[in-house]
Amino acid sequence: MTAFETPAPATELRGAGLRVTAARVALLETVRAGDHLGVEAIAAGVRERVGHISLQAVYEALHAMTAAGLVRRIEPAGGPARFEGRVGDNHHHLVCRGCGTVEDVDCVAGHRPCLVPASDAGFLVDEADVTFWGLCPDCRPAGDPAPA
């Protein structure tokens, strides 16, 4: 494995202390190949790869993988939970109010300075969740100029 390759899903699952099954490998591959997928879409992707899997098994595996830091769960307000494979870099999201499309955006202030709030009220902050809301190019009314 070179410095630019990611470990195989089975290796990552083992490294996180999780049991390796064909369904879990397929789930991790589906999340990473997708684009902020919901649970139903993930289940469909796993079924395409390995056959039947219950929705409950998908929820349980996603919970375990989220807790292990292999996938990230995001919950845009007013929408279902979505999952992504981009973890550990404190990136944020753009969400379209029209169609619900979610896009990744790097931290606007650089690497992890978002974790220093003006006042922490005694909390030990370990994550910042910033969501930018607006209209994607497909949902923006015709004639509206693109933002500068």
PATOR-551631 format. One record per residue (C-alpha): z negated, y, x; residue in three letters. Coordinates in pm, whole numbers, plus 32768, in hexadecimal, padded with zeros to 4 digits. Example, Ala and Ser with C-alpha at 12.3 -4.5 7.8 and 13.67 -1.06 7.14 Angstrom:
BEGIN
7CF47E3E84CEAla7D367F968557Ser
// end
This chain:
BEGIN
800080008000Met80608153808DThr7F90828F806DAla806B82FE7F49Phe805881BF7E79Glu7F52818A7D6FThr7E9D803E7D64Pro7F157F377C6FAla7E697F4C7B1APro7DBB7DFE7B52Ala7D2B7E7D7C9AThr7CB47FBD7BF2Glu7C117EFE7AD5Leu7B5D7E187BCBArg7AF57F437C9EGly7A5D7FE57B68Ala79997EA87B1EGly7A6C7E5379ECLeu7AF07CFE7990Arg7C657CDA79D4Val7D307C5B78AEThr7EA27C74785FAla7E4E7D597739Ala7D7E7E467810Arg7E8C7E57791BVal7F8F7E9D780AAla7EAD7FA67771Leu7E7E805D78BBLeu7FF6804E78FCGlu804080CC779CThr7F5381F577BAVal7FE08254790CArg81498233789AAla810782FD775DGly80CB84677714Asp7F7184A67681His7F8A837C7597Leu7EB683367467Gly7E1281E5742DVal7F2381667343Glu803581B6743FAla7F6D81107554Ile7F3B7FD87480Ala80B07FCC7439Ala80FE7FEB75ACGly800C7ED57604Val80A07DF574F4Arg81FD7E2D7585Glu817E7DB676D6Arg80987C92767EVal80AD7C47750CGly7F937C627412His7E5F7D347455Ile7D6D7DB27350Ser7D2F7F247325Leu7BBD7EE07361Gln7C0E7E4374B4Ala7CDC7F77750EVal7BBB805E74B1Tyr7AC57F8E757CGlu7BA77F8176AEAla7BEC80F7769BLeu7A77813C7684His7A33806377B7Ala7B5180FC787FMet7AEB825E7821Thr7983821A788CAla7A06818879D3Ala7ADF82BB7A14Gly7C2B82037A05Leu7CAA82C678D7Val7C4B8412783BArg7C0C844F76CAArg7C6485A3763DIle7C21861874DCGlu7CEC87487476Pro7C4287EE734DAla7CCB87767202Gly7D7B864A729AGly7D3384E472FDPro7CB484817453Ala7DC084537559Arg7DB783A776A8Phe7E5883ED77F5Glu7E668353794CGly7E4084987A0FArg7CD284997A73Val7BEE853B7B70Gly7CA786807BACAsp7C09876A7AA9Asn7D5787C57A0BHis7D70886578B6His7E5888507789His7F4F891976BDLeu7F5588B1754DVal805E89187451Cys7FD2898B7304Arg81178927725DGly816687C272C6Cys80308762738CGly80E5872C74D6Thr7FF5872375FCVal80598785775CGlu7F90877E789EAsp7F5488C27957Val7EA688E67AA5Asp7D5E89A27AB4Cys7DB28B137AA2Val7CB58B6C7BADAla7D068A537C9FGly7C41891D7CF9His7AF688FA7C3CArg7A828A637C32Pro7A8E8A407AB8Cys794D897A7ADCLeu78818AAF7B2BVal78388B5E79E0Pro77A88CBC79D4Ala76648C207957Ser76178AAB7961Asp74D78ABF788CAla743E89B6796CGly755A88BB7938Phe75E587ED7A57Leu7757882C7A12Val784687167A77Asp797B875D79A6Glu7A3288817907Ala7B17885077DEAsp7C03897377AAVal7D0A89667699Thr7E178A6C7671Phe7EA58A80750ETrp7FF58B0974A3Gly81538AA47439Leu823589CC7510Cys83A08A357546Pro841589517428Asp831C89E4732ECys83348B517392Arg83FB8C18728EPro85658C5872EAAla858D8DA77393Gly84298DB57418Asp84418E067587Pro83B48D0F767EAla82668D7D770DPro82748E397857Ala
// end
